[in-house]
């Protein structure tokens, strides 16, 4: 007889995948010892992850390594790969015969993760460490802005971290040098953006630097002496360590790195480019779909959504999308009048969704999401909005970081759909619930698969439509336009990196099939160039979740409960698409069996 282990309300939603113990008569005598060994190994691997990724540990509220940065030296990278290989062997050696299904999945997901990391190592992505939208030069300040500073020790650790920043920048420069030698270079036209970002931070007065931001959060109960000392030491570190490191990196990037930038934008132009892109695509989608299949799916979705957009435009009195998009662009009522208006609209639509959550979900996140503006120094390379997860201890809530730069050139019509995507019921709900599931190992509570996370967020936009949101036809058009953006991504990402499109072909495809603003077209295009494959996960994940919902509804008929379905999708943490499909189908089978037993 199968028994069930209670591991808390949220994780009880796993039903068929919950911690069920196998039949006692088939279990090996050493079952409990092997289960204990697996759990210990998972904890050991997580401890290693925190120790070797101190920035992530800090973001999760683990302050043990607050004075450190990751080791980005060649020796550090090779040591990390060796550790991953060692962990892989040890996890592969665990015999999970007789284990509860959930614990078997723990081992399978960890093995999958470690193998993927090791398989990807052959491409040496670390030798291309900077882009206009990622890299330590912009990730550093973003991380700092998200940390909690509560004690004097927090600030003292931070000062040590500031003093150590030049070493990390130098390690980054060494890897960039290796990239030059190995032909692993970003496109030449994007490198000046990196230079400008570094120059801007280097030129700031210490007090205005994003690295001085923690001074604005200094607790009131600190003594006057501590406040004075910590302020003085932080500003001195910014002046003598941080700013010179940025300046040195800017000079190197401009004079030594830029001349070697690659001329072709597609990943196919890099060493082993075809295999490199296939690996990225499969990692992002967690499927075996080929680049050609993804491209054709994108074309199909573009055509479908375009039909819906045209129907909406005609209802508003326009004969075609081109004239409608032009009218939207020229309509001052559809453009923000200030930075604050953008923030206020995001807040309005977020509050609206909160009133509907209990009708769609049985389990809700404990902490509410915050709406915050993107730091001005990184506005140029940032997307319209992005989600920053909260800390597991709840001290730092999840935040939707909204880009309010160039506000007059932005549109308001897509804010409602983006608010649902980034906040609730999108990223905030999914990631926060995962953190709160009792009984899951840390690596799964904090896990991320692009197709799952972004697919869920895009599904959340569709859910808003089904709930009767987007009452303003322009906002509904903005919703369709954002879904079109995700369909276009399937076409242009594979176009760039598989079909050898140039940058202008991507821009032209955007203009032919969407009405998004020029600022976003340019930013999105550059994003796909430096972040190959990532954009594929959105549409593929969304379509799979919709497919599974249709399957569950068809199989369960009148017994289908949308709250239970949503809780199932979110109740096991992030999963690869194939694992999610198995999970939902197992749940449906269990539901049908329960109904059958009740009827007999």
C-alpha positions as semicolon CSV with decimal commas, in nm:
position;residue;x (nm);y (nm);z (nm)
1;X;0,000;0,000;0,000
2;X;0,132;0,342;-0,096
3;X;0,160;0,602;0,179
4;X;0,196;0,977;0,140
5;X;0,440;1,200;0,321
6;X;0,307;1,534;0,431
7;X;0,540;1,814;0,325
8;X;0,320;2,122;0,362
9;X;0,015;2,269;0,193
10;X;0,176;2,391;-0,127
11;X;0,370;2,075;-0,199
12;X;0,063;1,861;-0,123
13;X;-0,060;1,983;-0,459
14;X;0,176;1,745;-0,632
15;X;-0,071;1,459;-0,596
16;X;0,071;1,176;-0,806
17;X;0,425;1,308;-0,782
18;X;0,410;1,364;-0,409
19;X;0,640;1,177;-0,173
20;X;0,475;0,836;-0,193
21;X;0,664;0,546;-0,041
22;X;0,699;0,235;-0,259
23;X;0,556;-0,105;-0,160
24;X;0,747;-0,226;0,141
25;X;0,787;-0,575;0,006
26;X;0,965;-0,451;-0,310
27;X;1,192;-0,197;-0,141
28;X;1,555;-0,283;-0,095
29;X;1,667;-0,318;0,268
30;X;1,887;-0,010;0,236
31;X;1,607;0,211;0,101
32;X;1,610;0,464;0,384
33;X;1,989;0,483;0,380
34;X;1,989;0,556;0,007
35;X;1,719;0,820;0,046
36;X;1,917;0,985;0,323
37;X;2,232;0,973;0,109
38;X;2,055;1,145;-0,182
39;X;1,918;1,419;0,040
40;X;2,260;1,474;0,193
41;X;2,418;1,493;-0,151
42;X;2,158;1,747;-0,266
43;X;2,235;1,961;0,038
44;X;2,609;1,930;-0,022
45;X;2,569;2,035;-0,386
46;X;2,355;2,335;-0,284
47;X;2,611;2,440;-0,026
48;X;2,875;2,426;-0,298
49;X;2,652;2,636;-0,526
50;X;2,611;2,905;-0,262
51;X;2,982;2,906;-0,179
52;X;3,089;2,930;-0,543
53;X;2,815;3,178;-0,642
54;X;2,828;3,434;-0,362
55;X;2,625;3,694;-0,553
56;X;2,337;3,450;-0,590
57;X;2,370;3,350;-0,226
58;X;2,341;3,716;-0,128
59;X;2,032;3,761;-0,346
60;X;1,873;3,462;-0,173
61;X;1,940;3,615;0,168
62;X;2,235;3,387;0,253
63;X;2,485;3,639;0,386
64;X;2,776;3,406;0,458
65;X;2,962;3,515;0,143
66;X;2,857;3,881;0,130
67;X;3,217;4,000;0,111
68;X;3,300;3,795;-0,201
69;X;3,248;3,776;-0,576
70;X;3,251;3,462;-0,787
71;X;3,592;3,333;-0,893
72;X;3,607;3,410;-1,266
73;X;3,970;3,313;-1,309
74;X;4,055;3,028;-1,546
75;X;4,154;2,816;-1,248
76;X;3,822;2,895;-1,083
77;X;3,625;2,805;-1,395
78;X;3,809;2,475;-1,436
79;X;3,766;2,393;-1,066
80;X;3,394;2,453;-1,099
81;X;3,369;2,222;-1,400
82;X;3,561;1,954;-1,212
83;X;3,327;1,991;-0,916
84;X;3,026;1,956;-1,147
85;X;3,174;1,642;-1,304
86;X;3,239;1,495;-0,960
87;X;2,886;1,572;-0,844
88;X;2,746;1,420;-1,162
89;X;2,926;1,091;-1,100
90;X;2,802;1,080;-0,744
91;X;2,441;1,155;-0,838
92;X;2,450;0,900;-1,122
93;X;2,570;0,640;-0,874
94;X;2,261;0,683;-0,654
95;X;2,023;0,391;-0,695
96;X;1,670;0,534;-0,668
97;X;1,491;0,196;-0,687
98;X;1,192;0,213;-0,455
99;X;1,226;0,588;-0,395
100;X;0,917;0,809;-0,381
101;X;0,854;0,951;-0,728
102;X;0,932;1,305;-0,616
103;X;1,272;1,203;-0,483
104;X;1,347;1,015;-0,803
105;X;1,268;1,338;-0,986
106;X;1,506;1,532;-0,760
107;X;1,789;1,307;-0,872
108;X;1,684;1,309;-1,240
109;X;1,660;1,689;-1,255
110;X;1,995;1,735;-1,085
111;X;2,165;1,490;-1,322
112;X;2,004;1,667;-1,617
113;X;2,120;2,006;-1,492
114;X;2,479;1,895;-1,430
115;X;2,503;1,720;-1,767
116;X;2,376;2,028;-1,947
117;X;2,629;2,251;-1,772
118;X;2,913;2,016;-1,862
119;X;2,792;1,966;-2,220
120;X;2,780;2,342;-2,270
121;X;3,132;2,394;-2,135
122;X;3,285;2,303;-2,471
123;X;3,152;2,632;-2,612
124;X;3,342;2,843;-2,356
125;X;3,069;3,104;-2,316
126;X;3,274;3,259;-2,036
127;X;3,511;3,395;-2,301
128;X;3,232;3,630;-2,418
129;X;3,140;3,769;-2,074
130;X;3,007;4,115;-2,163
131;X;2,712;4,234;-2,368
132;X;2,505;4,550;-2,376
133;X;2,242;4,383;-2,158
134;X;2,446;4,150;-1,936
135;X;2,785;4,115;-1,772
136;X;2,940;4,220;-1,445
137;X;2,958;4,587;-1,550
138;X;2,576;4,614;-1,534
139;X;2,488;4,306;-1,328
140;X;2,699;4,429;-1,036
141;X;2,497;4,743;-0,965
142;X;2,170;4,560;-1,028
143;X;2,262;4,295;-0,770
144;X;2,367;4,558;-0,517
145;X;2,037;4,744;-0,557
146;X;1,847;4,428;-0,463
147;X;2,037;4,336;-0,145
148;X;1,922;4,390;0,211
149;X;2,149;4,603;0,428
150;X;2,039;4,561;0,787
151;X;2,349;4,545;1,008
152;X;2,686;4,712;1,040
153;X;2,842;4,383;0,930
154;X;2,636;4,394;0,608
155;X;2,804;4,724;0,526
156;X;3,149;4,609;0,632
157;X;3,115;4,302;0,412
158;X;3,000;4,526;0,129
159;X;3,311;4,742;0,164
160;X;3,528;4,430;0,130
161;X;3,326;4,335;-0,178
162;X;3,389;4,678;-0,330
163;X;3,762;4,645;-0,268
164;X;3,754;4,305;-0,443
165;X;3,573;4,432;-0,753
166;X;3,890;4,526;-0,950
167;X;4,007;4,164;-0,926
168;X;3,681;4,040;-1,079
169;X;3,705;4,302;-1,355
170;X;4,061;4,193;-1,427
171;X;3,953;3,827;-1,444
172;X;3,682;3,936;-1,686
173;X;3,936;4,118;-1,901
174;X;4,156;3,806;-1,911
175;X;3,861;3,599;-2,036
176;X;3,786;3,864;-2,298
177;X;4,149;3,832;-2,414
178;X;4,100;3,458;-2,448
179;X;3,786;3,526;-2,648
180;X;3,984;3,744;-2,889
181;X;4,231;3,459;-2,945
182;X;3,958;3,196;-2,986
183;X;3,736;3,405;-3,211
184;X;3,462;3,424;-2,949
185;X;3,358;3,785;-2,995
186;X;3,031;3,979;-2,978
187;X;2,926;4,176;-3,287
188;X;3,148;4,478;-3,336
189;X;2,864;4,730;-3,361
190;X;2,741;4,645;-3,009
191;X;3,073;4,680;-2,828
192;X;3,062;5,063;-2,810
193;X;2,746;5,029;-2,601
194;X;2,948;4,831;-2,345
195;X;3,219;5,097;-2,350
196;X;2,962;5,372;-2,290
197;X;2,806;5,186;-1,999
198;X;3,147;5,148;-1,833
199;X;3,245;5,509;-1,902
200;X;2,920;5,637;-1,756
201;X;2,970;5,457;-1,424
202;X;3,339;5,555;-1,412
203;X;3,252;5,923;-1,461
204;X;2,997;5,943;-1,180
205;X;3,075;6,120;-0,859
206;X;3,115;5,860;-0,581
207;X;2,796;5,969;-0,408
208;X;2,599;5,937;-0,734
209;X;2,736;5,594;-0,826
210;X;2,495;5,300;-0,816
211;X;2,752;5,141;-0,586
212;X;2,677;5,412;-0,329
213;X;2,308;5,320;-0,330
214;X;2,328;5,125;0,000
215;X;2,408;5,450;0,178
216;X;2,051;5,560;0,111
217;X;1,916;5,258;0,301
218;X;2,132;5,289;0,612
219;X;1,923;5,193;0,918
220;X;1,831;5,477;1,150
221;X;1,944;5,287;1,458
222;X;2,310;5,290;1,350
223;X;2,525;5,510;1,568
224;X;2,641;5,841;1,426
225;X;2,999;5,716;1,439
226;X;2,916;5,403;1,239
227;X;2,720;5,601;0,983
228;X;3,007;5,841;0,934
229;X;3,270;5,566;0,916
230;X;3,076;5,342;0,677
231;X;2,983;5,632;0,451
232;X;3,342;5,746;0,432
233;X;3,476;5,395;0,357
234;X;3,213;5,316;0,092
235;X;3,268;5,643;-0,093
236;X;3,642;5,592;-0,074
237;X;3,612;5,240;-0,214
238;X;3,391;5,364;-0,499
239;X;3,648;5,633;-0,579
240;X;3,967;5,428;-0,547
241;X;3,850;5,079;-0,653
242;X;3,521;5,080;-0,841
243;X;3,552;5,383;-1,068
244;X;3,910;5,302;-1,179
245;X;3,808;4,941;-1,251
246;X;3,527;5,064;-1,475
247;X;3,754;5,313;-1,645
248;X;4,023;5,052;-1,708
249;X;3,768;4,809;-1,851
250;X;3,624;5,082;-2,073
251;X;3,967;5,169;-2,212
252;X;4,055;4,804;-2,275
253;X;3,720;4,731;-2,438
254;X;3,746;5,035;-2,663
255;X;4,109;5,005;-2,769
256;X;4,199;4,635;-2,750
257;X;3,868;4,449;-2,773
258;X;3,651;4,649;-3,013
259;X;3,879;4,607;-3,319
260;X;3,827;4,229;-3,304
261;X;3,446;4,236;-3,285
262;X;3,284;4,001;-3,532
263;X;3,121;4,141;-3,843
264;X;2,840;3,882;-3,875
265;X;2,564;3,896;-3,614
266;X;2,452;3,531;-3,621
267;X;2,583;3,264;-3,387
268;X;2,655;3,053;-3,696
269;X;2,960;3,278;-3,752
270;X;3,121;3,168;-3,424
271;X;3,338;2,857;-3,392
272;X;3,118;2,545;-3,399
273;X;2,830;2,784;-3,453
274;X;2,565;2,536;-3,567
275;X;2,612;2,305;-3,269
276;X;2,641;2,608;-3,041
277;X;2,300;2,739;-3,147
278;X;2,131;2,399;-3,140
279;X;2,252;2,358;-2,782
280;X;2,116;2,701;-2,687
281;X;1,781;2,634;-2,854
282;X;1,731;2,297;-2,690
283;X;1,840;2,430;-2,350
284;X;1,591;2,716;-2,373
285;X;1,294;2,515;-2,497
286;X;1,369;2,187;-2,314
287;X;1,251;2,015;-2,632
288;X;1,412;1,835;-2,925
289;X;1,257;2,072;-3,178
290;X;1,487;2,161;-3,464
291;X;1,560;2,520;-3,564
292;X;1,357;2,465;-3,882
293;X;1,056;2,336;-3,687
294;X;1,076;2,635;-3,454
295;X;1,102;2,876;-3,748
296;X;0,794;2,727;-3,917
297;X;0,597;2,732;-3,591
298;X;0,683;3,100;-3,559
299;X;0,561;3,179;-3,910
300;X;0,234;2,998;-3,837
301;X;0,179;3,186;-3,511
302;X;0,263;3,520;-3,672
303;X;-0,004;3,460;-3,936
304;X;-0,265;3,357;-3,676
305;X;-0,207;3,652;-3,445
306;X;-0,188;3,895;-3,736
307;X;-0,542;3,797;-3,826
308;X;-0,662;3,884;-3,475
309;X;-0,477;4,215;-3,483
310;X;-0,632;4,309;-3,818
311;X;-0,978;4,227;-3,687
312;X;-0,921;4,459;-3,390
313;X;-0,789;4,740;-3,612
314;X;-1,093;4,716;-3,838
315;X;-1,326;4,741;-3,538
316;X;-1,150;5,067;-3,454
317;X;-1,207;5,199;-3,807
318;X;-0,880;5,116;-3,984
319;X;-0,854;4,912;-4,301
320;X;-0,508;4,768;-4,240
321;X;-0,246;4,726;-3,968
322;X;-0,002;4,969;-4,123
323;X;-0,242;5,265;-4,104
324;X;-0,357;5,158;-3,756
325;X;-0,002;5,126;-3,621
326;X;0,082;5,465;-3,766
327;X;-0,222;5,618;-3,596
328;X;-0,127;5,457;-3,263
329;X;0,225;5,596;-3,291
330;X;0,089;5,947;-3,363
331;X;-0,177;5,944;-3,090
332;X;-0,045;6,141;-2,789
333;X;-0,306;5,980;-2,563
334;X;-0,129;5,646;-2,610
335;X;0,212;5,769;-2,493
336;X;0,317;5,834;-2,132
337;X;0,343;6,194;-2,018
338;X;0,596;6,115;-1,747
339;X;0,805;5,842;-1,592
340;X;0,561;5,821;-1,300
341;X;0,266;5,756;-1,529
342;X;0,429;5,434;-1,646
343;X;0,481;5,319;-1,286
344;X;0,122;5,412;-1,194
345;X;-0,024;5,213;-1,485
346;X;0,175;4,904;-1,392
347;X;0,047;4,938;-1,036
348;X;-0,313;4,982;-1,153
349;X;-0,314;4,667;-1,365
350;X;-0,132;4,467;-1,097
351;X;-0,389;4,566;-0,834
352;X;-0,667;4,472;-1,077
353;X;-0,532;4,120;-1,117
354;X;-0,494;4,062;-0,745
355;X;-0,873;4,076;-0,709
356;X;-0,909;3,775;-0,942
357;X;-0,637;3,543;-0,815
358;X;-0,846;3,344;-0,568
359;X;-1,081;3,243;-0,850
360;X;-0,795;3,093;-1,049
361;X;-0,555;2,954;-0,788
362;X;-0,584;2,754;-0,469
363;X;-0,236;2,852;-0,348
364;X;-0,133;3,218;-0,353
365;X;0,209;3,374;-0,286
366;X;0,250;3,523;0,059
367;X;0,431;3,838;-0,052
368;X;0,294;4,097;-0,291
369;X;0,497;4,227;-0,582
370;X;0,649;4,576;-0,591
371;X;0,672;4,803;-0,896
372;X;1,008;4,984;-0,921
373;X;1,181;5,186;-1,196
374;X;1,492;5,050;-1,368
375;X;1,806;5,237;-1,260
376;X;1,868;5,519;-1,508
377;X;2,226;5,417;-1,584
378;X;2,109;5,091;-1,747
379;X;1,791;5,210;-1,917
380;X;1,940;5,209;-2,266
381;X;2,009;4,837;-2,269
382;X;1,718;4,723;-2,050
383;X;1,388;4,576;-2,168
384;X;1,055;4,752;-2,110
385;X;1,012;4,558;-1,785
386;X;1,171;4,265;-1,606
387;X;1,107;4,071;-1,288
388;X;1,358;4,047;-1,005
389;X;1,273;3,763;-0,764
390;X;1,238;3,829;-0,397
391;X;1,449;3,660;-0,132
392;X;1,317;3,334;0,019
393;X;1,309;3,489;0,366
394;X;1,058;3,748;0,244
395;X;1,273;4,043;0,345
396;X;1,309;4,155;-0,015
397;X;0,982;4,125;-0,208
398;X;0,974;4,039;-0,575
399;X;0,994;4,345;-0,797
400;X;0,882;4,433;-1,146
401;X;1,158;4,663;-1,270
402;X;1,001;4,903;-1,521
403;X;1,200;5,096;-1,781
404;X;1,076;5,456;-1,771
405;X;1,353;5,597;-1,993
406;X;1,255;5,777;-2,317
407;X;0,903;5,771;-2,178
408;X;0,759;5,998;-2,449
409;X;0,869;5,747;-2,715
410;X;0,711;5,454;-2,535
411;X;0,355;5,329;-2,571
412;X;0,100;5,262;-2,300
413;X;-0,098;5,000;-2,493
414;X;0,120;4,706;-2,387
415;X;0,152;4,794;-2,019
416;X;-0,151;4,592;-1,904
417;X;-0,033;4,270;-2,067
418;X;0,327;4,322;-1,951
419;X;0,211;4,379;-1,593
420;X;0,043;4,037;-1,599
421;X;0,352;3,876;-1,751
422;X;0,611;4,014;-1,512
423;X;0,405;4,034;-1,193
424;X;0,084;3,845;-1,114
425;X;-0,008;3,589;-1,221
426;X;0,319;3,568;-1,416
427;X;0,677;3,560;-1,290
428;X;0,608;3,683;-0,939
429;X;0,346;3,420;-0,873
430;X;0,539;3,131;-1,027
431;X;0,875;3,209;-0,869
432;X;0,741;3,307;-0,528
433;X;0,523;2,996;-0,495
434;X;0,822;2,781;-0,593
435;X;1,027;2,939;-0,315
436;X;0,750;2,869;-0,066
437;X;0,694;2,498;-0,145
438;X;0,788;2,296;0,160
439;X;0,980;1,973;0,102
440;X;1,146;2,058;-0,228
441;X;1,526;2,079;-0,224
442;X;1,671;2,428;-0,265
443;X;1,787;2,375;-0,621
444;X;1,428;2,311;-0,727
445;X;1,278;2,592;-0,523
446;X;1,519;2,827;-0,702
447;X;1,519;2,639;-1,033
448;X;1,454;2,795;-1,371
449;X;1,379;2,658;-1,715
450;X;1,320;2,929;-1,973
451;X;1,033;2,753;-2,152
452;X;0,858;2,688;-1,822
453;X;0,909;3,029;-1,659
454;X;0,856;3,243;-1,969
455;X;0,591;3,009;-2,105
456;X;0,396;3,048;-1,782
457;X;0,433;3,426;-1,793
458;X;0,307;3,441;-2,152
459;X;0,022;3,205;-2,060
460;X;-0,061;3,455;-1,782
461;X;-0,112;3,727;-2,042
462;X;-0,362;3,501;-2,222
463;X;-0,530;3,430;-1,889
464;X;-0,594;3,802;-1,852
465;X;-0,779;3,796;-2,182
466;X;-0,990;3,501;-2,067
467;X;-1,076;3,685;-1,743
468;X;-1,215;3,982;-1,936
469;X;-0,925;4,223;-1,896
470;X;-0,804;4,443;-2,184
471;X;-1,142;4,619;-2,190
472;X;-0,980;4,912;-2,370
473;X;-0,949;4,796;-2,734
474;X;-0,608;4,962;-2,758
475;X;-0,491;4,767;-2,454
476;X;-0,626;4,449;-2,614
477;X;-0,435;4,533;-2,929
478;X;-0,127;4,584;-2,712
479;X;-0,185;4,237;-2,568
480;X;-0,201;4,086;-2,917
481;X;0,104;4,287;-3,018
482;X;0,302;4,145;-2,728
483;X;0,198;3,791;-2,818
484;X;0,300;3,873;-3,173
485;X;0,639;3,979;-3,039
486;X;0,687;3,632;-2,889
487;X;0,583;3,468;-3,217
488;X;0,819;3,693;-3,411
489;X;1,098;3,581;-3,180
490;X;1,065;3,224;-3,305
491;X;1,112;3,351;-3,659
492;X;1,389;3,606;-3,612
493;X;1,596;3,419;-3,353
494;X;1,619;3,118;-3,583
495;X;1,650;3,359;-3,873
496;X;1,960;3,520;-3,723
497;X;2,136;3,216;-3,592
498;X;2,020;2,938;-3,824
499;X;1,914;3,095;-4,155
500;X;2,194;3,355;-4,153
501;X;1,974;3,664;-4,158
502;X;2,142;3,998;-4,112
503;X;2,032;4,254;-3,856
504;X;1,828;4,459;-4,103
505;X;1,623;4,154;-4,200
506;X;1,516;4,120;-3,839
507;X;1,425;4,488;-3,814
508;X;1,231;4,465;-4,141
509;X;1,041;4,158;-4,023
510;X;0,946;4,343;-3,704
511;X;0,816;4,642;-3,900
512;X;0,626;4,417;-4,142
513;X;0,445;4,227;-3,867
514;X;0,424;4,448;-3,558
515;X;0,367;4,805;-3,456
516;X;0,600;4,816;-3,156
517;X;0,804;5,133;-3,121
518;X;1,139;5,185;-3,287
519;X;1,322;5,196;-2,954
520;X;1,191;4,850;-2,866
521;X;1,251;4,709;-3,214
522;X;1,616;4,807;-3,195
523;X;1,658;4,686;-2,836
524;X;1,486;4,353;-2,903
525;X;1,689;4,291;-3,217
526;X;2,015;4,347;-3,032
527;X;1,896;4,126;-2,749
528;X;1,843;3,826;-2,978
529;X;2,184;3,881;-3,133
530;X;2,371;3,852;-2,803
531;X;2,132;3,614;-2,624
532;X;2,069;3,338;-2,881
533;X;1,795;3,087;-2,812
534;X;1,661;3,247;-2,494
535;X;1,369;3,414;-2,671
536;X;1,246;3,080;-2,808
537;X;1,121;2,957;-2,472
538;X;0,827;3,198;-2,439
539;X;0,597;3,082;-2,717
540;X;0,694;2,716;-2,700
541;X;0,632;2,705;-2,325
542;X;0,300;2,890;-2,353
543;X;0,170;2,663;-2,627
544;X;0,263;2,352;-2,425
545;X;0,078;2,480;-2,114
546;X;-0,229;2,560;-2,326
547;X;-0,206;2,214;-2,485
548;X;-0,191;2,049;-2,143
549;X;-0,487;2,254;-2,019
550;X;-0,691;2,149;-2,321
551;X;-0,591;1,788;-2,256
552;X;-0,692;1,807;-1,890
553;X;-1,023;1,976;-1,970
554;X;-1,108;1,717;-2,236
555;X;-1,014;1,420;-2,018
556;X;-1,184;1,545;-1,701
557;X;-1,489;1,710;-1,857
558;X;-1,717;1,862;-1,595
559;X;-1,468;1,759;-1,326
560;X;-1,201;1,993;-1,462
561;X;-1,114;2,263;-1,208
562;X;-0,899;2,552;-1,334
563;X;-0,775;2,620;-0,982
564;X;-0,647;2,265;-0,946
565;X;-0,486;2,275;-1,290
566;X;-0,301;2,598;-1,216
567;X;-0,190;2,467;-0,878
568;X;-0,055;2,157;-1,049
569;X;0,143;2,358;-1,302
570;X;0,296;2,574;-1,028
571;X;0,302;2,320;-0,745
572;X;0,622;2,133;-0,832
573;X;0,852;2,425;-0,904
574;X;1,002;2,489;-1,247
575;X;1,013;2,181;-1,471
576;X;1,137;2,096;-1,820
577;X;0,847;2,077;-2,067
578;X;0,862;1,700;-2,103
579;X;0,857;1,653;-1,726
580;X;0,569;1,900;-1,688
581;X;0,371;1,705;-1,948
582;X;0,425;1,378;-1,763
583;X;0,331;1,546;-1,435
584;X;0,002;1,688;-1,567
585;X;-0,095;1,363;-1,737
586;X;-0,024;1,168;-1,418
587;X;-0,241;1,413;-1,225
588;X;-0,524;1,379;-1,478
589;X;-0,502;0,998;-1,450
590;X;-0,517;1,025;-1,069
591;X;-0,819;1,256;-1,087
592;X;-0,999;1,017;-1,322
593;X;-0,919;0,722;-1,095
594;X;-1,050;0,912;-0,793
595;X;-1,375;0,988;-0,973
596;X;-1,408;0,625;-1,082
597;X;-1,354;0,501;-0,726
598;X;-1,615;0,745;-0,594
599;X;-1,865;0,622;-0,851
600;X;-1,814;0,252;-0,781
